[in-house]
């Protein structure tokens, strides 16, 4: 919409922010539940299947509104998701998820911006795969590691440092990243379909 001759897009960002917060919250809840099927409980949590949708939301928002407004959407989604995650998950998972989400999504935007002039599928695929690696490493390390140095930082922040040393979180992390790579490949098709719809939307277009 236009107000005093200036493009205002915050109303249009309502749904991207809402969807992003919902995806992150769902992932934070589901990451606490291993997949109890075919022996996958030592390798995979349900969070791995939900979080990759965050990259789809980021990349489509980037295509429509550009990098600057996509970063604003990420900041808003970050705040909402962290607040909700503290309530629905745990403070430690909320902190780990928030930092991992923020840094990984900002990395995704940077990579996407550099590659979006290439074939339509290159930017979303490359940015999702690379950023997913950062997200996975940060989240699982911060959320489940029993490293003394990390415990000291969490204690200083007033966050419960209790952890279960026998949790196979390293295996979860590797499996999580593997699933995210597969999901990034699987998302190329839906991204292409949604891209056609996004390009046909009326209203402000900054990218």
Secondary structure, DSSP 4 states (H G I P E B T S, - for coil): -EETTEE--HHHHHHHHHHHHHHHHHHHHHTTSB--STTGGGT-BTHHHHHTHHHHHHHHHHHHH-HHHHHHHHHHHHHHHHHHHHHHS-HHHHHHHHHHHHHHHHHHHHHHHHHTTS-HHHHHHHHHHHHHHHHHHHHHHHHH---HHHHHHHHHTT------TT--HHHHHHHHHHHHHHHHHHHHHHHHHHHHHHHT--S----
